[in-house]
Amino acid sequence: MAQTLLFPDPKPLDERLGRKFFRRAPRRPGVYLMKDANDRVLYVGKAKDLKQRLGHYRLANPDRLPRRHLRLVREVARIEFQFCANESAALRRESKLLRALKPKFNRAGVWPGKTSFIVWRGSDQGLELGSVEIPEPDWHRFGPLPSSARALHHSLCRLLWLALNPLASMAALPVGWAQGRLSASAAIPFDSRRLDVIGHLDRFFYESSDDFLAWLETQFCARTHPFERAAIIADLEQLQDFSQRPAGTKQPSNQLGLL
């Protein structure tokens, strides 16, 4: 049963930019630059639909969002758009801007860092899903990946936990998960006799991402709370962004066995 909010979620960007700004935001692919009062770029992002993506920033519940996200929306004074022909062009433009501007609130794509593998396996605990520099030989793995591996790991953990716990609200996520505070390896209980989650992940990384994303989306039809919908869509878009990156930025390794 969904919990009733006693107070509406804060909307600092509505107060600063006005609801009209979000109503008139373009439904076009492109990049958006969030700037502070001194015109410094705080954050650069890309979107297939700029209007939809910006909607994710309107709610700022301090109990459910990462502190970094809350600091960002408190500092934003204006948002600029750069339109692109399609989502792939927007991804290329975003990458170029990140390297050139190194915005304060961006992490992935700004500085070169250590590579990591996404790893997964079934166990007595259910599904174990991690992001590690050196995978153990008995784990399925994909990589090595750049700094984006951590964000991908977090999105996968949250989405799979919610998909495998359909009656639980987002507030029931393990402590810290909603705010991006996950350990390098997370356990998600599920009955492997009822659902082949390992197979879903294998197909997502090594075959086609479409079926896995479509399956995930069907698990969230009953989740209608605006905050939950926005958070789920943001994580799904993280997975979609990963699946659409050029092959050179996604390096598959042996699925199982020694490196």
C-alpha positions as CSV (number, residue, x, y, z in Angstrom):
1,M,0.0,0.0,0.0
2,A,1.4,3.4,-1.0
3,Q,2.2,5.8,1.8
4,T,0.4,9.1,1.8
5,L,2.7,12.1,1.9
6,L,1.9,14.6,4.7
7,F,3.7,17.4,2.9
8,P,4.4,17.8,-0.8
9,D,7.9,17.2,-2.1
10,P,9.9,20.5,-2.3
11,K,10.3,21.9,-5.9
12,P,13.2,24.4,-5.7
13,L,13.6,24.7,-9.5
14,D,9.9,25.4,-9.9
15,E,10.3,28.3,-7.5
16,R,13.4,29.6,-9.2
17,L,12.7,29.0,-12.9
18,G,8.9,28.9,-12.8
19,R,6.5,26.1,-13.7
20,K,6.1,27.7,-17.1
21,F,9.7,27.0,-17.9
22,F,9.1,23.2,-17.5
23,R,5.8,23.3,-19.3
24,R,7.5,24.9,-22.3
25,A,10.6,22.8,-22.3
26,P,11.1,21.3,-25.8
27,R,10.4,17.6,-26.5
28,R,13.6,17.3,-28.6
29,P,16.9,15.5,-28.3
30,G,19.8,17.6,-27.1
31,V,22.0,18.5,-24.1
32,Y,21.1,20.7,-21.2
33,L,23.6,22.9,-19.2
34,M,22.7,23.8,-15.7
35,K,24.3,27.0,-14.6
36,D,24.6,28.9,-11.3
37,A,24.0,32.6,-10.7
38,N,27.5,33.5,-11.9
39,D,26.9,31.6,-15.2
40,R,29.2,28.8,-14.3
41,V,28.2,25.4,-15.7
42,L,27.3,23.1,-12.8
43,Y,26.1,20.1,-14.7
44,V,25.8,18.8,-18.3
45,G,23.3,16.1,-19.3
46,K,21.8,14.7,-22.5
47,A,18.3,13.5,-23.3
48,K,16.2,12.0,-26.1
49,D,13.4,14.2,-24.7
50,L,14.6,17.3,-22.9
51,K,11.2,18.0,-21.4
52,Q,10.9,14.6,-19.9
53,R,14.4,14.5,-18.5
54,L,14.1,17.9,-16.8
55,G,11.0,16.7,-15.1
56,H,13.3,14.4,-13.0
57,Y,14.8,17.4,-11.3
58,R,11.6,19.1,-10.2
59,L,11.1,17.0,-7.0
60,A,13.7,17.4,-4.3
61,N,12.8,15.2,-1.4
62,P,15.7,15.4,1.1
63,D,14.8,11.9,2.5
64,R,15.0,10.1,-0.8
65,L,17.5,11.8,-3.0
66,P,21.3,11.8,-2.9
67,R,22.8,14.9,-1.2
68,R,24.8,15.7,-4.4
69,H,21.5,15.9,-6.3
70,L,20.0,18.2,-3.7
71,R,23.0,20.5,-3.7
72,L,22.8,20.7,-7.5
73,V,19.2,21.8,-7.6
74,R,19.7,24.4,-4.9
75,E,22.5,26.0,-6.9
76,V,20.9,26.0,-10.3
77,A,19.9,29.5,-11.5
78,R,19.3,28.8,-15.2
79,I,19.2,26.0,-17.7
80,E,20.3,26.3,-21.3
81,F,19.6,23.9,-24.2
82,Q,21.6,22.8,-27.2
83,F,19.5,20.9,-29.7
84,C,20.8,17.8,-31.6
85,A,19.5,15.8,-34.5
86,N,19.0,12.6,-32.5
87,E,20.0,11.0,-29.2
88,S,23.3,9.6,-30.6
89,A,24.3,13.1,-31.6
90,A,23.3,14.4,-28.1
91,L,25.5,11.7,-26.5
92,R,28.5,12.8,-28.6
93,R,27.9,16.5,-27.8
94,E,27.5,15.7,-24.1
95,S,30.8,13.8,-24.1
96,K,32.6,16.7,-25.7
97,L,31.2,19.3,-23.3
98,L,32.1,17.1,-20.3
99,R,35.7,16.8,-21.3
100,A,35.9,20.6,-22.1
101,L,34.0,22.0,-19.1
102,K,34.5,19.4,-16.3
103,P,31.3,20.6,-14.5
104,K,31.3,20.6,-10.7
105,F,28.4,18.1,-10.4
106,N,29.2,15.6,-13.2
107,R,31.2,12.5,-12.3
108,A,31.1,10.1,-15.2
109,G,33.0,11.2,-18.4
110,V,34.8,14.1,-16.8
111,W,38.1,12.6,-15.5
112,P,39.8,9.4,-16.6
113,G,39.6,6.9,-13.8
114,K,40.0,3.2,-13.0
115,T,38.0,0.7,-15.0
116,S,35.6,-1.8,-13.4
117,F,33.7,-4.9,-14.3
118,I,30.0,-5.4,-13.7
119,V,29.7,-8.9,-12.2
120,W,26.8,-11.1,-11.2
121,R,26.0,-14.6,-10.0
122,G,23.3,-16.6,-8.3
123,S,23.8,-17.6,-4.7
124,D,21.9,-18.8,-1.6
125,Q,21.1,-15.1,-1.0
126,G,19.5,-14.8,-4.5
127,L,21.2,-12.4,-6.9
128,E,24.6,-10.9,-6.2
129,L,25.5,-7.9,-8.4
130,G,28.7,-6.0,-8.1
131,S,31.2,-3.5,-9.6
132,V,34.8,-4.6,-9.1
133,E,38.2,-3.9,-10.6
134,I,39.2,-7.6,-10.7
135,P,36.4,-10.2,-11.0
136,E,36.5,-13.6,-9.4
137,P,36.5,-16.5,-11.8
138,D,33.1,-17.9,-10.8
139,W,31.2,-14.7,-11.6
140,H,29.6,-13.7,-14.8
141,R,31.2,-10.4,-15.9
142,F,31.1,-7.6,-18.4
143,G,33.9,-5.1,-18.9
144,P,36.2,-3.5,-18.3
145,L,34.1,-0.3,-18.2
146,P,35.1,3.3,-17.5
147,S,33.9,5.3,-14.5
148,S,30.3,4.9,-15.7
149,A,30.3,1.3,-14.3
150,R,29.4,2.5,-10.8
151,A,26.3,4.4,-11.9
152,L,25.3,1.5,-14.1
153,H,25.7,-0.9,-11.1
154,H,23.6,1.4,-8.9
155,S,20.8,1.6,-11.4
156,L,20.7,-2.1,-12.0
157,C,20.5,-2.8,-8.3
158,R,17.7,-0.4,-7.6
159,L,15.6,-1.5,-10.7
160,L,16.1,-5.2,-10.0
161,W,15.3,-4.9,-6.3
162,L,12.0,-3.0,-7.2
163,A,11.2,-5.5,-9.9
164,L,11.7,-8.4,-7.6
165,N,9.8,-6.8,-4.7
166,P,6.6,-5.5,-6.5
167,L,4.6,-4.8,-3.3
168,A,7.4,-2.8,-1.6
169,S,7.6,1.0,-2.0
170,M,10.8,2.8,-2.9
171,A,11.1,3.8,0.8
172,A,11.7,0.1,1.5
173,L,14.9,-0.1,-0.6
174,P,18.0,-1.1,1.5
175,V,19.4,1.8,3.5
176,G,21.3,4.2,1.3
177,W,20.4,2.7,-2.0
178,A,18.0,5.5,-3.1
179,Q,20.8,8.1,-2.3
180,G,23.4,6.2,-4.3
181,R,25.2,4.7,-1.2
182,L,25.7,1.1,-2.3
183,S,28.5,-1.3,-1.5
184,A,30.6,-2.7,-4.3
185,S,28.6,-5.9,-4.1
186,A,24.9,-6.0,-3.4
187,A,22.6,-9.0,-2.7
188,I,19.0,-9.1,-3.9
189,P,16.9,-12.0,-2.7
190,F,14.7,-13.8,-5.2
191,D,13.5,-17.3,-6.0
192,S,15.6,-18.6,-8.9
193,R,13.0,-21.3,-9.6
194,R,10.4,-18.7,-10.6
195,L,12.6,-16.2,-12.5
196,D,15.8,-16.4,-14.5
197,V,17.3,-13.1,-13.5
198,I,20.8,-14.4,-14.3
199,G,19.7,-15.2,-17.9
200,H,18.1,-11.7,-18.2
201,L,21.4,-10.1,-17.2
202,D,23.4,-12.3,-19.6
203,R,21.2,-11.3,-22.5
204,F,21.3,-7.6,-21.5
205,F,25.1,-7.5,-21.6
206,Y,25.9,-10.1,-24.3
207,E,22.9,-10.2,-26.7
208,S,20.3,-7.6,-26.9
209,S,19.3,-5.1,-24.2
210,D,15.8,-4.6,-25.7
211,D,14.2,-7.6,-24.1
212,F,15.7,-6.9,-20.7
213,L,14.5,-3.3,-20.7
214,A,11.1,-4.3,-21.9
215,W,10.8,-6.9,-19.1
216,L,11.8,-4.3,-16.5
217,E,9.3,-1.8,-17.8
218,T,6.5,-4.3,-17.4
219,Q,7.4,-4.8,-13.8
220,F,6.7,-1.1,-12.9
221,C,3.2,-0.6,-14.4
222,A,1.6,-0.5,-11.0
223,R,4.0,2.1,-9.6
224,T,2.2,5.4,-10.1
225,H,3.6,7.7,-7.4
226,P,5.3,10.6,-9.2
227,F,8.5,10.3,-7.3
228,E,8.8,6.6,-7.9
229,R,8.0,7.0,-11.6
230,A,10.7,9.7,-12.0
231,A,13.3,7.7,-10.1
232,I,12.6,4.5,-12.1
233,I,12.6,6.4,-15.4
234,A,16.0,8.0,-14.5
235,D,17.5,4.6,-13.8
236,L,16.0,3.0,-16.9
237,E,17.5,5.8,-19.0
238,Q,20.9,5.1,-17.4
239,L,20.6,1.5,-18.8
240,Q,19.4,2.8,-22.2
241,D,22.3,5.2,-22.3
242,F,24.7,2.3,-21.7
243,S,23.1,0.1,-24.3
244,Q,23.4,2.8,-26.9
245,R,27.0,3.7,-26.4
246,P,29.4,2.9,-29.3
247,A,30.9,-0.5,-29.1
248,G,34.4,0.9,-28.3
249,T,33.2,2.1,-25.0
250,K,31.7,-1.3,-23.9
251,Q,34.3,-4.0,-23.8
252,P,32.9,-7.5,-23.2
253,S,35.1,-10.1,-21.6
254,N,34.5,-13.8,-21.1
255,Q,31.2,-14.3,-19.4
256,L,32.4,-16.9,-16.9
257,G,35.8,-18.2,-16.1
258,L,39.3,-17.1,-15.7
259,L,40.5,-13.7,-17.2
